[in-house]
Amino acid sequence: MAERPFELYDLKVEVVAGDRPMICNHPEGAYFMVEGETLVFSGPDRFPMFPLAAILPLLPAKQRVTDENDWMTTDTEVACPDPHCGGC
Ligand SMILES: [Zn+2]
């Protein structure tokens, strides 16, 4: 089977505020980049583990071209897994 090249998008994952206060240690505007399989933290050097764990499984799919009607294409915000936190 011949190898066929494919592209992966680099991603910027940024904290945005929801309509409720954020209680975790992820300030609005904090971000990291996803370059291939590498996470690059160029802002704050700390990021809480549970919000990171919630989004990690989604990142490989977001790096790829998906159908325009796929929710993976249209949905860009992921709620913080802490039910008391308004972060996305
Ligand atoms: Zn949070």
PDB file of the backbone (N, CA, C, O) and the ligand in Angstrom, with CONECT records:
HET     ZN  A 101       1
ATOM      1  N   MET A   1       0.839  -1.182   0.000  1.00  0.00           N
ATOM      2  CA  MET A   1       0.000   0.000   0.000  1.00  0.00           C
ATOM      3  C   MET A   1       0.884   1.245   0.000  1.00  0.00           C
ATOM      4  O   MET A   1       1.760   1.400   0.851  1.00  0.00           O
ATOM      5  N   ALA A   2       0.641   2.125  -0.964  1.00  0.00           N
ATOM      6  CA  ALA A   2       1.445   3.333  -1.077  1.00  0.00           C
ATOM      7  C   ALA A   2       1.083   4.323   0.027  1.00  0.00           C
ATOM      8  O   ALA A   2      -0.075   4.459   0.421  1.00  0.00           O
ATOM      9  N   GLU A   3       2.106   4.999   0.504  1.00  0.00           N
ATOM     10  CA  GLU A   3       1.850   6.017   1.522  1.00  0.00           C
ATOM     11  C   GLU A   3       1.239   7.243   0.857  1.00  0.00           C
ATOM     12  O   GLU A   3       1.696   7.691  -0.195  1.00  0.00           O
ATOM     13  N   ARG A   4       0.208   7.770   1.485  1.00  0.00           N
ATOM     14  CA  ARG A   4      -0.407   8.996   0.981  1.00  0.00           C
ATOM     15  C   ARG A   4      -0.247  10.067   2.053  1.00  0.00           C
ATOM     16  O   ARG A   4      -0.593   9.853   3.215  1.00  0.00           O
ATOM     17  N   PRO A   5       0.275  11.210   1.657  1.00  0.00           N
ATOM     18  CA  PRO A   5       0.443  12.278   2.649  1.00  0.00           C
ATOM     19  C   PRO A   5      -0.914  12.856   3.066  1.00  0.00           C
ATOM     20  O   PRO A   5      -1.875  12.834   2.297  1.00  0.00           O
ATOM     21  N   PHE A   6      -0.969  13.354   4.251  1.00  0.00           N
ATOM     22  CA  PHE A   6      -2.158  14.051   4.718  1.00  0.00           C
ATOM     23  C   PHE A   6      -1.714  15.193   5.610  1.00  0.00           C
ATOM     24  O   PHE A   6      -0.590  15.220   6.112  1.00  0.00           O
ATOM     25  N   GLU A   7      -2.624  16.133   5.794  1.00  0.00           N
ATOM     26  CA  GLU A   7      -2.295  17.316   6.577  1.00  0.00           C
ATOM     27  C   GLU A   7      -2.986  17.281   7.926  1.00  0.00           C
ATOM     28  O   GLU A   7      -4.100  16.777   8.064  1.00  0.00           O
ATOM     29  N   LEU A   8      -2.305  17.822   8.910  1.00  0.00           N
ATOM     30  CA  LEU A   8      -2.893  18.050  10.223  1.00  0.00           C
ATOM     31  C   LEU A   8      -2.842  19.546  10.490  1.00  0.00           C
ATOM     32  O   LEU A   8      -1.826  20.198  10.248  1.00  0.00           O
ATOM     33  N   TYR A   9      -3.939  20.078  10.988  1.00  0.00           N
ATOM     34  CA  TYR A   9      -3.939  21.484  11.388  1.00  0.00           C
ATOM     35  C   TYR A   9      -3.179  21.645  12.692  1.00  0.00           C
ATOM     36  O   TYR A   9      -3.250  20.784  13.568  1.00  0.00           O
ATOM     37  N   ASP A  10      -2.453  22.746  12.819  1.00  0.00           N
ATOM     38  CA  ASP A  10      -1.991  23.175  14.129  1.00  0.00           C
ATOM     39  C   ASP A  10      -3.183  23.865  14.795  1.00  0.00           C
ATOM     40  O   ASP A  10      -3.994  24.500  14.120  1.00  0.00           O
ATOM     41  N   LEU A  11      -3.283  23.741  16.087  1.00  0.00           N
ATOM     42  CA  LEU A  11      -4.422  24.311  16.809  1.00  0.00           C
ATOM     43  C   LEU A  11      -3.957  25.304  17.860  1.00  0.00           C
ATOM     44  O   LEU A  11      -2.856  25.187  18.398  1.00  0.00           O
ATOM     45  N   LYS A  12      -4.794  26.269  18.142  1.00  0.00           N
ATOM     46  CA  LYS A  12      -4.620  27.134  19.304  1.00  0.00           C
ATOM     47  C   LYS A  12      -5.807  26.853  20.218  1.00  0.00           C
ATOM     48  O   LYS A  12      -6.959  27.047  19.829  1.00  0.00           O
ATOM     49  N   VAL A  13      -5.524  26.403  21.414  1.00  0.00           N
ATOM     50  CA  VAL A  13      -6.564  26.092  22.391  1.00  0.00           C
ATOM     51  C   VAL A  13      -6.532  27.199  23.438  1.00  0.00           C
ATOM     52  O   VAL A  13      -5.546  27.353  24.160  1.00  0.00           O
ATOM     53  N   GLU A  14      -7.616  27.968  23.515  1.00  0.00           N
ATOM     54  CA  GLU A  14      -7.639  29.158  24.365  1.00  0.00           C
ATOM     55  C   GLU A  14      -8.822  29.112  25.322  1.00  0.00           C
ATOM     56  O   GLU A  14      -9.915  28.680  24.956  1.00  0.00           O
ATOM     57  N   VAL A  15      -8.596  29.556  26.533  1.00  0.00           N
ATOM     58  CA  VAL A  15      -9.660  29.621  27.542  1.00  0.00           C
ATOM     59  C   VAL A  15     -10.540  30.830  27.246  1.00  0.00           C
ATOM     60  O   VAL A  15     -10.047  31.951  27.115  1.00  0.00           O
ATOM     61  N   VAL A  16     -11.832  30.595  27.144  1.00  0.00           N
ATOM     62  CA  VAL A  16     -12.789  31.688  27.000  1.00  0.00           C
ATOM     63  C   VAL A  16     -13.740  31.620  28.181  1.00  0.00           C
ATOM     64  O   VAL A  16     -14.017  30.546  28.716  1.00  0.00           O
ATOM     65  N   ALA A  17     -14.230  32.769  28.573  1.00  0.00           N
ATOM     66  CA  ALA A  17     -15.144  32.838  29.709  1.00  0.00           C
ATOM     67  C   ALA A  17     -16.560  32.521  29.261  1.00  0.00           C
ATOM     68  O   ALA A  17     -17.002  32.960  28.199  1.00  0.00           O
ATOM     69  N   GLY A  18     -17.255  31.765  30.070  1.00  0.00           N
ATOM     70  CA  GLY A  18     -18.662  31.502  29.819  1.00  0.00           C
ATOM     71  C   GLY A  18     -19.510  32.542  30.538  1.00  0.00           C
ATOM     72  O   GLY A  18     -19.031  33.636  30.838  1.00  0.00           O
ATOM     73  N   ASP A  19     -20.744  32.214  30.809  1.00  0.00           N
ATOM     74  CA  ASP A  19     -21.629  33.173  31.465  1.00  0.00           C
ATOM     75  C   ASP A  19     -21.607  33.051  32.992  1.00  0.00           C
ATOM     76  O   ASP A  19     -22.338  33.761  33.683  1.00  0.00           O
ATOM     77  N   ARG A  20     -20.766  32.147  33.520  1.00  0.00           N
ATOM     78  CA  ARG A  20     -20.614  31.999  34.966  1.00  0.00           C
ATOM     79  C   ARG A  20     -19.144  32.215  35.335  1.00  0.00           C
ATOM     80  O   ARG A  20     -18.264  32.066  34.488  1.00  0.00           O
ATOM     81  N   PRO A  21     -18.881  32.562  36.581  1.00  0.00           N
ATOM     82  CA  PRO A  21     -17.478  32.771  36.979  1.00  0.00           C
ATOM     83  C   PRO A  21     -16.659  31.500  36.815  1.00  0.00           C
ATOM     84  O   PRO A  21     -17.166  30.388  36.962  1.00  0.00           O
ATOM     85  N   MET A  22     -15.389  31.689  36.509  1.00  0.00           N
ATOM     86  CA  MET A  22     -14.468  30.547  36.425  1.00  0.00           C
ATOM     87  C   MET A  22     -13.837  30.346  37.796  1.00  0.00           C
ATOM     88  O   MET A  22     -13.437  31.312  38.445  1.00  0.00           O
ATOM     89  N   ILE A  23     -13.747  29.110  38.232  1.00  0.00           N
ATOM     90  CA  ILE A  23     -13.179  28.848  39.548  1.00  0.00           C
ATOM     91  C   ILE A  23     -11.873  28.052  39.465  1.00  0.00           C
ATOM     92  O   ILE A  23     -11.173  27.909  40.467  1.00  0.00           O
ATOM     93  N   CYS A  24     -11.547  27.544  38.305  1.00  0.00           N
ATOM     94  CA  CYS A  24     -10.304  26.787  38.151  1.00  0.00           C
ATOM     95  C   CYS A  24      -9.149  27.752  37.852  1.00  0.00           C
ATOM     96  O   CYS A  24      -9.357  28.939  37.602  1.00  0.00           O
ATOM     97  N   ASN A  25      -7.956  27.220  37.884  1.00  0.00           N
ATOM     98  CA  ASN A  25      -6.772  28.023  37.591  1.00  0.00           C
ATOM     99  C   ASN A  25      -6.491  28.047  36.092  1.00  0.00           C
ATOM    100  O   ASN A  25      -5.416  27.653  35.639  1.00  0.00           O
ATOM    101  N   HIS A  26      -7.488  28.522  35.327  1.00  0.00           N
ATOM    102  CA  HIS A  26      -7.295  28.702  33.885  1.00  0.00           C
ATOM    103  C   HIS A  26      -7.867  30.063  33.523  1.00  0.00           C
ATOM    104  O   HIS A  26      -9.043  30.173  33.176  1.00  0.00           O
ATOM    105  N   PRO A  27      -7.042  31.095  33.603  1.00  0.00           N
ATOM    106  CA  PRO A  27      -7.533  32.446  33.335  1.00  0.00           C
ATOM    107  C   PRO A  27      -7.976  32.621  31.885  1.00  0.00           C
ATOM    108  O   PRO A  27      -7.442  31.993  30.971  1.00  0.00           O
ATOM    109  N   GLU A  28      -8.960  33.488  31.705  1.00  0.00           N
ATOM    110  CA  GLU A  28      -9.414  33.792  30.350  1.00  0.00           C
ATOM    111  C   GLU A  28      -8.217  34.248  29.508  1.00  0.00           C
ATOM    112  O   GLU A  28      -7.399  35.050  29.958  1.00  0.00           O
ATOM    113  N   GLY A  29      -8.131  33.741  28.319  1.00  0.00           N
ATOM    114  CA  GLY A  29      -7.049  34.101  27.408  1.00  0.00           C
ATOM    115  C   GLY A  29      -5.842  33.183  27.486  1.00  0.00           C
ATOM    116  O   GLY A  29      -4.990  33.209  26.598  1.00  0.00           O
ATOM    117  N   ALA A  30      -5.753  32.359  28.547  1.00  0.00           N
ATOM    118  CA  ALA A  30      -4.642  31.395  28.609  1.00  0.00           C
ATOM    119  C   ALA A  30      -4.784  30.444  27.425  1.00  0.00           C
ATOM    120  O   ALA A  30      -5.894  30.066  27.050  1.00  0.00           O
ATOM    121  N   TYR A  31      -3.675  30.070  26.854  1.00  0.00           N
ATOM    122  CA  TYR A  31      -3.758  29.195  25.695  1.00  0.00           C
ATOM    123  C   TYR A  31      -2.523  28.330  25.566  1.00  0.00           C
ATOM    124  O   TYR A  31      -1.494  28.580  26.194  1.00  0.00           O
ATOM    125  N   PHE A  32      -2.648  27.321  24.748  1.00  0.00           N
ATOM    126  CA  PHE A  32      -1.492  26.547  24.307  1.00  0.00           C
ATOM    127  C   PHE A  32      -1.720  26.165  22.856  1.00  0.00           C
ATOM    128  O   PHE A  32      -2.849  26.175  22.366  1.00  0.00           O
ATOM    129  N   MET A  33      -0.650  25.833  22.187  1.00  0.00           N
ATOM    130  CA  MET A  33      -0.722  25.435  20.792  1.00  0.00           C
ATOM    131  C   MET A  33      -0.585  23.916  20.702  1.00  0.00           C
ATOM    132  O   MET A  33       0.033  23.283  21.558  1.00  0.00           O
ATOM    133  N   VAL A  34      -1.160  23.358  19.670  1.00  0.00           N
ATOM    134  CA  VAL A  34      -0.976  21.946  19.359  1.00  0.00           C
ATOM    135  C   VAL A  34      -0.298  21.890  18.001  1.00  0.00           C
ATOM    136  O   VAL A  34      -0.883  22.253  16.981  1.00  0.00           O
ATOM    137  N   GLU A  35       0.945  21.429  18.005  1.00  0.00           N
ATOM    138  CA  GLU A  35       1.734  21.346  16.773  1.00  0.00           C
ATOM    139  C   GLU A  35       2.073  19.878  16.553  1.00  0.00           C
ATOM    140  O   GLU A  35       2.956  19.331  17.212  1.00  0.00           O
ATOM    141  N   GLY A  36       1.372  19.251  15.630  1.00  0.00           N
ATOM    142  CA  GLY A  36       1.525  17.801  15.479  1.00  0.00           C
ATOM    143  C   GLY A  36       1.016  17.130  16.738  1.00  0.00           C
ATOM    144  O   GLY A  36      -0.143  17.303  17.116  1.00  0.00           O
ATOM    145  N   GLU A  37       1.873  16.371  17.384  1.00  0.00           N
ATOM    146  CA  GLU A  37       1.469  15.720  18.627  1.00  0.00           C
ATOM    147  C   GLU A  37       1.972  16.475  19.862  1.00  0.00           C
ATOM    148  O   GLU A  37       1.839  15.993  20.987  1.00  0.00           O
ATOM    149  N   THR A  38       2.542  17.649  19.646  1.00  0.00           N
ATOM    150  CA  THR A  38       3.189  18.380  20.735  1.00  0.00           C
ATOM    151  C   THR A  38       2.322  19.519  21.240  1.00  0.00           C
ATOM    152  O   THR A  38       1.792  20.302  20.453  1.00  0.00           O
ATOM    153  N   LEU A  39       2.178  19.609  22.557  1.00  0.00           N
ATOM    154  CA  LEU A  39       1.512  20.743  23.191  1.00  0.00           C
ATOM    155  C   LEU A  39       2.576  21.772  23.529  1.00  0.00           C
ATOM    156  O   LEU A  39       3.579  21.447  24.165  1.00  0.00           O
ATOM    157  N   VAL A  40       2.362  23.013  23.106  1.00  0.00           N
ATOM    158  CA  VAL A  40       3.331  24.077  23.326  1.00  0.00           C
ATOM    159  C   VAL A  40       2.680  25.142  24.187  1.00  0.00           C
ATOM    160  O   VAL A  40       1.751  25.826  23.758  1.00  0.00           O
ATOM    161  N   PHE A  41       3.179  25.274  25.408  1.00  0.00           N
ATOM    162  CA  PHE A  41       2.653  26.275  26.338  1.00  0.00           C
ATOM    163  C   PHE A  41       3.532  27.510  26.243  1.00  0.00           C
ATOM    164  O   PHE A  41       4.698  27.481  26.639  1.00  0.00           O
ATOM    165  N   SER A  42       2.980  28.581  25.725  1.00  0.00           N
ATOM    166  CA  SER A  42       3.770  29.796  25.577  1.00  0.00           C
ATOM    167  C   SER A  42       3.221  30.931  26.434  1.00  0.00           C
ATOM    168  O   SER A  42       3.812  32.010  26.486  1.00  0.00           O
ATOM    169  N   GLY A  43       2.127  30.704  27.085  1.00  0.00           N
ATOM    170  CA  GLY A  43       1.579  31.706  28.002  1.00  0.00           C
ATOM    171  C   GLY A  43       1.894  31.282  29.415  1.00  0.00           C
ATOM    172  O   GLY A  43       3.058  31.049  29.743  1.00  0.00           O
ATOM    173  N   PRO A  44       0.880  31.175  30.263  1.00  0.00           N
ATOM    174  CA  PRO A  44       1.140  30.668  31.613  1.00  0.00           C
ATOM    175  C   PRO A  44       1.719  29.249  31.536  1.00  0.00           C
ATOM    176  O   PRO A  44       1.297  28.445  30.705  1.00  0.00           O
ATOM    177  N   ASP A  45       2.672  28.956  32.396  1.00  0.00           N
ATOM    178  CA  ASP A  45       3.297  27.628  32.345  1.00  0.00           C
ATOM    179  C   ASP A  45       2.559  26.616  33.197  1.00  0.00           C
ATOM    180  O   ASP A  45       3.075  25.526  33.445  1.00  0.00           O
ATOM    181  N   ARG A  46       1.380  26.948  33.642  1.00  0.00           N
ATOM    182  CA  ARG A  46       0.565  26.025  34.425  1.00  0.00           C
ATOM    183  C   ARG A  46      -0.820  25.952  33.806  1.00  0.00           C
ATOM    184  O   ARG A  46      -1.364  26.953  33.339  1.00  0.00           O
ATOM    185  N   PHE A  47      -1.374  24.764  33.811  1.00  0.00           N
ATOM    186  CA  PHE A  47      -2.737  24.582  33.300  1.00  0.00           C
ATOM    187  C   PHE A  47      -3.342  23.435  34.086  1.00  0.00           C
ATOM    188  O   PHE A  47      -2.706  22.392  34.238  1.00  0.00           O
ATOM    189  N   PRO A  48      -4.555  23.605  34.587  1.00  0.00           N
ATOM    190  CA  PRO A  48      -5.130  22.555  35.433  1.00  0.00           C
ATOM    191  C   PRO A  48      -5.342  21.241  34.681  1.00  0.00           C
ATOM    192  O   PRO A  48      -5.679  21.229  33.497  1.00  0.00           O
ATOM    193  N   MET A  49      -5.139  20.153  35.391  1.00  0.00           N
ATOM    194  CA  MET A  49      -5.122  18.820  34.798  1.00  0.00           C
ATOM    195  C   MET A  49      -6.494  18.372  34.285  1.00  0.00           C
ATOM    196  O   MET A  49      -6.578  17.805  33.195  1.00  0.00           O
ATOM    197  N   PHE A  50      -7.552  18.609  35.029  1.00  0.00           N
ATOM    198  CA  PHE A  50      -8.843  18.054  34.616  1.00  0.00           C
ATOM    199  C   PHE A  50      -9.423  18.724  33.371  1.00  0.00           C
ATOM    200  O   PHE A  50      -9.927  18.015  32.500  1.00  0.00           O
ATOM    201  N   PRO A  51      -9.378  20.053  33.240  1.00  0.00           N
ATOM    202  CA  PRO A  51      -9.813  20.630  31.956  1.00  0.00           C
ATOM    203  C   PRO A  51      -8.951  20.153  30.787  1.00  0.00           C
ATOM    204  O   PRO A  51      -9.459  19.927  29.689  1.00  0.00           O
ATOM    205  N   LEU A  52      -7.653  20.003  31.027  1.00  0.00           N
ATOM    206  CA  LEU A  52      -6.783  19.497  29.964  1.00  0.00           C
ATOM    207  C   LEU A  52      -7.175  18.071  29.581  1.00  0.00           C
ATOM    208  O   LEU A  52      -7.214  17.728  28.400  1.00  0.00           O
ATOM    209  N   ALA A  53      -7.464  17.246  30.584  1.00  0.00           N
ATOM    210  CA  ALA A  53      -7.857  15.859  30.316  1.00  0.00           C
ATOM    211  C   ALA A  53      -9.167  15.803  29.528  1.00  0.00           C
ATOM    212  O   ALA A  53      -9.370  14.894  28.722  1.00  0.00           O
ATOM    213  N   ALA A  54     -10.049  16.767  29.757  1.00  0.00           N
ATOM    214  CA  ALA A  54     -11.338  16.764  29.063  1.00  0.00           C
ATOM    215  C   ALA A  54     -11.186  17.071  27.573  1.00  0.00           C
ATOM    216  O   ALA A  54     -11.946  16.555  26.754  1.00  0.00           O
ATOM    217  N   ILE A  55     -10.226  17.892  27.227  1.00  0.00           N
ATOM    218  CA  ILE A  55     -10.110  18.277  25.818  1.00  0.00           C
ATOM    219  C   ILE A  55      -9.113  17.434  25.026  1.00  0.00           C
ATOM    220  O   ILE A  55      -9.173  17.396  23.797  1.00  0.00           O
ATOM    221  N   LEU A  56      -8.211  16.770  25.710  1.00  0.00           N
ATOM    222  CA  LEU A  56      -7.196  16.001  24.981  1.00  0.00           C
ATOM    223  C   LEU A  56      -7.780  15.010  23.966  1.00  0.00           C
ATOM    224  O   LEU A  56      -7.261  14.934  22.853  1.00  0.00           O
ATOM    225  N   PRO A  57      -8.833  14.246  24.292  1.00  0.00           N
ATOM    226  CA  PRO A  57      -9.339  13.285  23.305  1.00  0.00           C
ATOM    227  C   PRO A  57      -9.912  13.937  22.040  1.00  0.00           C
ATOM    228  O   PRO A  57     -10.022  13.283  21.002  1.00  0.00           O
ATOM    229  N   LEU A  58     -10.272  15.212  22.124  1.00  0.00           N
ATOM    230  CA  LEU A  58     -10.879  15.886  20.978  1.00  0.00           C
ATOM    231  C   LEU A  58      -9.834  16.456  20.014  1.00  0.00           C
ATOM    232  O   LEU A  58     -10.130  16.677  18.839  1.00  0.00           O
ATOM    233  N   LEU A  59      -8.641  16.690  20.494  1.00  0.00           N
ATOM    234  CA  LEU A  59      -7.652  17.418  19.696  1.00  0.00           C
ATOM    235  C   LEU A  59      -7.258  16.704  18.402  1.00  0.00           C
ATOM    236  O   LEU A  59      -7.184  17.362  17.365  1.00  0.00           O
ATOM    237  N   PRO A  60      -7.001  15.398  18.408  1.00  0.00           N
ATOM    238  CA  PRO A  60      -6.637  14.752  17.136  1.00  0.00           C
ATOM    239  C   PRO A  60      -7.723  14.885  16.076  1.00  0.00           C
ATOM    240  O   PRO A  60      -7.409  15.033  14.895  1.00  0.00           O
ATOM    241  N   ALA A  61      -8.975  14.837  16.464  1.00  0.00           N
ATOM    242  CA  ALA A  61     -10.052  14.994  15.482  1.00  0.00           C
ATOM    243  C   ALA A  61     -10.115  16.431  14.976  1.00  0.00           C
ATOM    244  O   ALA A  61     -10.368  16.667  13.795  1.00  0.00           O
ATOM    245  N   LYS A  62      -9.881  17.405  15.886  1.00  0.00           N
ATOM    246  CA  LYS A  62      -9.912  18.803  15.462  1.00  0.00           C
ATOM    247  C   LYS A  62      -8.740  19.146  14.550  1.00  0.00           C
ATOM    248  O   LYS A  62      -8.789  20.160  13.852  1.00  0.00           O
ATOM    249  N   GLN A  63      -7.706  18.344  14.536  1.00  0.00           N
ATOM    250  CA  GLN A  63      -6.563  18.604  13.665  1.00  0.00           C
ATOM    251  C   GLN A  63      -6.822  18.170  12.231  1.00  0.00           C
ATOM    252  O   GLN A  63      -6.039  18.483  11.334  1.00  0.00           O
ATOM    253  N   ARG A  64      -7.915  17.453  12.010  1.00  0.00           N
ATOM    254  CA  ARG A  64      -8.173  16.873  10.687  1.00  0.00           C
ATOM    255  C   ARG A  64      -9.352  17.536  10.000  1.00  0.00           C
ATOM    256  O   ARG A  64     -10.210  18.137  10.647  1.00  0.00           O
ATOM    257  N   VAL A  65      -9.383  17.420   8.690  1.00  0.00           N
ATOM    258  CA  VAL A  65     -10.524  17.902   7.925  1.00  0.00           C
ATOM    259  C   VAL A  65     -11.708  17.003   8.227  1.00  0.00           C
ATOM    260  O   VAL A  65     -11.614  15.779   8.135  1.00  0.00           O
ATOM    261  N   THR A  66     -12.822  17.621   8.588  1.00  0.00           N
ATOM    262  CA  THR A  66     -14.041  16.866   8.849  1.00  0.00           C
ATOM    263  C   THR A  66     -15.159  17.427   7.980  1.00  0.00           C
ATOM    264  O   THR A  66     -15.032  18.516   7.420  1.00  0.00           O
ATOM    265  N   ASP A  67     -16.236  16.691   7.871  1.00  0.00           N
ATOM    266  CA  ASP A  67     -17.362  17.121   7.047  1.00  0.00           C
ATOM    267  C   ASP A  67     -17.940  18.437   7.584  1.00  0.00           C
ATOM    268  O   ASP A  67     -17.959  18.661   8.794  1.00  0.00           O
ATOM    269  N   GLU A  68     -18.403  19.294   6.689  1.00  0.00           N
ATOM    270  CA  GLU A  68     -18.908  20.596   7.119  1.00  0.00           C
ATOM    271  C   GLU A  68     -20.131  20.490   8.031  1.00  0.00           C
ATOM    272  O   GLU A  68     -20.426  21.429   8.770  1.00  0.00           O
ATOM    273  N   ASN A  69     -20.838  19.379   7.993  1.00  0.00           N
ATOM    274  CA  ASN A  69     -21.999  19.199   8.854  1.00  0.00           C
ATOM    275  C   ASN A  69     -21.680  18.429  10.141  1.00  0.00           C
ATOM    276  O   ASN A  69     -22.555  18.219  10.982  1.00  0.00           O
ATOM    277  N   ASP A  70     -20.459  18.027  10.278  1.00  0.00           N
ATOM    278  CA  ASP A  70     -20.029  17.292  11.466  1.00  0.00           C
ATOM    279  C   ASP A  70     -19.925  18.248  12.653  1.00  0.00           C
ATOM    280  O   ASP A  70     -19.399  19.353  12.518  1.00  0.00           O
ATOM    281  N   TRP A  71     -20.424  17.825  13.809  1.00  0.00           N
ATOM    282  CA  TRP A  71     -20.323  18.707  14.979  1.00  0.00           C
ATOM    283  C   TRP A  71     -18.868  18.993  15.325  1.00  0.00           C
ATOM    284  O   TRP A  71     -18.568  20.015  15.941  1.00  0.00           O
ATOM    285  N   MET A  72     -17.982  18.119  14.944  1.00  0.00           N
ATOM    286  CA  MET A  72     -16.567  18.348  15.214  1.00  0.00           C
ATOM    287  C   MET A  72     -16.053  19.559  14.430  1.00  0.00           C
ATOM    288  O   MET A  72     -15.087  20.204  14.837  1.00  0.00           O
ATOM    289  N   THR A  73     -16.698  19.858  13.317  1.00  0.00           N
ATOM    290  CA  THR A  73     -16.339  21.023  12.528  1.00  0.00           C
ATOM    291  C   THR A  73     -16.963  22.287  13.090  1.00  0.00           C
ATOM    292  O   THR A  73     -16.313  23.331  13.146  1.00  0.00           O
ATOM    293  N   THR A  74     -18.210  22.202  13.504  1.00  0.00           N
ATOM    294  CA  THR A  74     -18.954  23.408  13.869  1.00  0.00           C
ATOM    295  C   THR A  74     -18.815  23.806  15.328  1.00  0.00           C
ATOM    296  O   THR A  74     -18.922  24.989  15.650  1.00  0.00           O
ATOM    297  N   ASP A  75     -18.582  22.857  16.211  1.00  0.00           N
ATOM    298  CA  ASP A  75     -18.506  23.179  17.638  1.00  0.00           C
ATOM    299  C   ASP A  75     -17.062  23.483  18.012  1.00  0.00           C
ATOM    300  O   ASP A  75     -16.158  22.690  17.747  1.00  0.00           O
ATOM    301  N   THR A  76     -16.861  24.628  18.624  1.00  0.00           N
ATOM    302  CA  THR A  76     -15.489  25.030  18.943  1.00  0.00           C
ATOM    303  C   THR A  76     -15.243  25.211  20.432  1.00  0.00           C
ATOM    304  O   THR A  76     -14.101  25.426  20.838  1.00  0.00           O
ATOM    305  N   GLU A  77     -16.275  25.131  21.254  1.00  0.00           N
ATOM    306  CA  GLU A  77     -16.081  25.327  22.687  1.00  0.00           C
ATOM    307  C   GLU A  77     -16.375  24.035  23.434  1.00  0.00           C
ATOM    308  O   GLU A  77     -17.310  23.302  23.108  1.00  0.00           O
ATOM    309  N   VAL A  78     -15.556  23.776  24.440  1.00  0.00           N
ATOM    310  CA  VAL A  78     -15.707  22.612  25.302  1.00  0.00           C
ATOM    311  C   VAL A  78     -15.829  23.122  26.727  1.00  0.00           C
ATOM    312  O   VAL A  78     -14.959  23.854  27.197  1.00  0.00           O
ATOM    313  N   ALA A  79     -16.884  22.752  27.414  1.00  0.00           N
ATOM    314  CA  ALA A  79     -17.087  23.232  28.777  1.00  0.00           C
ATOM    315  C   ALA A  79     -16.060  22.620  29.710  1.00  0.00           C
ATOM    316  O   ALA A  79     -15.643  21.476  29.535  1.00  0.00           O
ATOM    317  N   CYS A  80     -15.661  23.395  30.701  1.00  0.00           N
ATOM    318  CA  CYS A  80     -14.784  22.876  31.746  1.00  0.00           C
ATOM    319  C   CYS A  80     -15.526  21.739  32.459  1.00  0.00           C
ATOM    320  O   CYS A  80     -16.723  21.858  32.720  1.00  0.00           O
ATOM    321  N   PRO A  81     -14.835  20.646  32.773  1.00  0.00           N
ATOM    322  CA  PRO A  81     -15.533  19.524  33.408  1.00  0.00           C
ATOM    323  C   PRO A  81     -15.960  19.794  34.839  1.00  0.00           C
ATOM    324  O   PRO A  81     -16.754  19.033  35.393  1.00  0.00           O
ATOM    325  N   ASP A  82     -15.457  20.852  35.449  1.00  0.00           N
ATOM    326  CA  ASP A  82     -15.911  21.190  36.810  1.00  0.00           C
ATOM    327  C   ASP A  82     -17.295  21.817  36.689  1.00  0.00           C
ATOM    328  O   ASP A  82     -17.437  22.868  36.064  1.00  0.00           O
ATOM    329  N   PRO A  83     -18.327  21.190  37.279  1.00  0.00           N
ATOM    330  CA  PRO A  83     -19.685  21.697  37.111  1.00  0.00           C
ATOM    331  C   PRO A  83     -19.918  23.079  37.714  1.00  0.00           C
ATOM    332  O   PRO A  83     -20.921  23.725  37.410  1.00  0.00           O
ATOM    333  N   HIS A  84     -19.003  23.537  38.563  1.00  0.00           N
ATOM    334  CA  HIS A  84     -19.148  24.857  39.177  1.00  0.00           C
ATOM    335  C   HIS A  84     -18.372  25.945  38.436  1.00  0.00           C
ATOM    336  O   HIS A  84     -18.408  27.111  38.829  1.00  0.00           O
ATOM    337  N   CYS A  85     -17.685  25.575  37.387  1.00  0.00           N
ATOM    338  CA  CYS A  85     -16.820  26.507  36.655  1.00  0.00           C
ATOM    339  C   CYS A  85     -17.484  26.937  35.349  1.00  0.00           C
ATOM    340  O   CYS A  85     -18.087  26.124  34.648  1.00  0.00           O
ATOM    341  N   GLY A  86     -17.364  28.206  35.038  1.00  0.00           N
ATOM    342  CA  GLY A  86     -17.952  28.737  33.802  1.00  0.00           C
ATOM    343  C   GLY A  86     -16.986  28.785  32.645  1.00  0.00           C
ATOM    344  O   GLY A  86     -17.308  29.361  31.606  1.00  0.00           O
ATOM    345  N   GLY A  87     -15.829  28.210  32.785  1.00  0.00           N
ATOM    346  CA  GLY A  87     -14.831  28.244  31.718  1.00  0.00           C
ATOM    347  C   GLY A  87     -15.173  27.323  30.564  1.00  0.00           C
ATOM    348  O   GLY A  87     -15.807  26.282  30.736  1.00  0.00           O
ATOM    349  N   CYS A  88     -14.736  27.737  29.378  1.00  0.00           N
ATOM    350  CA  CYS A  88     -14.915  26.913  28.183  1.00  0.00           C
ATOM    351  C   CYS A  88     -13.578  26.754  27.496  1.00  0.00           C
ATOM    352  O   CYS A  88     -13.490  26.094  26.461  1.00  0.00           O
TER     353      CYS A  88
HETATM  354 ZN    ZN A 101     -12.725  25.347  34.989  1.00  0.00          ZN2+
END
